[in-house]
Amino acid sequence: MKKAIWHLCACSLAFFLPIAYAKNQGELEMEFLDELVTQGHIPAYRVAVVNEQGMLAEKALYYGEGIVPVEAIDPTSIVSLLSLSKPFTNLLALKLADIGVFQLDDPVSMYIPEFASANIEAEKEPSVAKPRQILISDLLLHTAGLSQSAEMQGWGPVAEYYQKNDIFGLKCLAGSSTQSLSESVQRLTQAPLQTNPGERFSYSVATDVLGRVMEVATNKPFEALLSEYISGPLGIDTLTTAVSAPNVKHVVQLYEPMIKTYPVPGAYQRYQPFSKFDVEVINAGIQPGCVSPGSGLTASVEDLVTFVSFLLNDLRLADGTPLLSENTLPLVFGSQLSSKFGKSPMRRSIAYSRQDNLSMASLAIRTNKEGDVSNTEDHDFYYWSGFSGSGLWIDKKTKTAGIVITQLYPSDRFLIPKLVAETRANLK
């Protein structure tokens, strides 16, 4: 307690800075991230950058002596992926499509018949008498007409319906009891659609529905499919929907913003431990309330590094075997949102997306200034980022990729473009 009071009055910061660099590489300068930590905006970060041969550099920092306890994020730390779950689930779906389990243009109602009678929310689209069928490709691209729960950054009447009926919300991430994916999706089928499928990108629980489609199509649980086709082949055994008992000790705290209404001299911590779960857990994944293929996966930092290395190397496993066929691989790095959605198809749902497009693997595509997204030569980099501020990127121009973990939810900071720029500068 005396240490905390001394810290507050003296405005002094103490922190631990573990740095590891690959041989013959310059330092990984991340001053802008250091400032976010020392000024109390984020509790901690860890950045790892790889090239085609392996680890290039790592850097981490945490606010170690503040009023709010913070621990370092190290390679074995297990974090809640939240929205970073989506690329894993989408790649699983592409793999199943690749081996003929289903077709990407199959109607979802082939596997979940209740979606055949879906209706659009009346106030939204009164002129649409009967919406078109949702396709599996709509689930991969968030064009299915679904929404997010209001407590998960969704908005509008459908998002409020999800929250009221506990559809893939906070209780799904952490709850007193666990519901099956089948039960959760069954409740979702009773909700109206937000828009007519295929007419607009709308960030949503579509990835969760995709997980259920895969269960029905294979007659296997989502977790078993994830292990068989993704985590097993990649050797990333911490990728899971529920952290195993031996690994709970590696789970790091999730934080939320804290706004102080009284003056505090100097820099202070603007966050606190996440408090919105109904149960006492430090992070999603320890005691999940449901299976969420779109937001509920967890993994260690080192397994995330393995994953981005795999993406950078054109989805080749450690022995050189490609995960996907030559016919399916272009869907991973190719733009898939139609030009009919306009030049900024995702911006209405994801503010920082500018004129970005989306691949079937849930990788956002940022183009060069005035670039043509249909031309892969104009692609600047690929990324995905979640509301926790964490994210991943693949930079084919420099043949590097990376991850950043921050553990602050929700975060209004989009770190990826700056991280790409900083990495490129350090490689010169």
Buried (B, 14 or more C-beta within 10 A) or exposed (E): EEEEEEBBEEEEBEBBEBEEBBEEBEEBBBEEBBEBBEBBBBBBBBBBBBBEEEBBBBBBBBBBBBBBEBEBBBBBBBBBBBBBBBBBBBBBBBBBBBEEBBEBEBBBBBBBEEBEEBEBBEEBBEEBEEBBBBBBBBBBBBBBBBBBBBBBBBEBBBBBBBBEEBBBBBBBBBBEEBBBBBEBBBBBBEBBBBBBBBBBBBBBBBBBBBBBBBBBBBEBBBBEBBBBBBBEBBEBBBBBBBBEEEBBEBBBBBBBBBEEEEEEEEBBBBBBBBEEBEEEBBBBBBBBBBBBBBBBBBBBBBBBBBBBBBBBBBBBEEEEEEBBEEEBBEBBBBBBBBEEBBEBBBBBBBEBBBBBBBBBBBBBBBBBEEBEBEEBEBBBBBBBBBBBBBBBBBBBEBBBBBBBBBBBBEBEBBBBBBBBEBBBEBBE
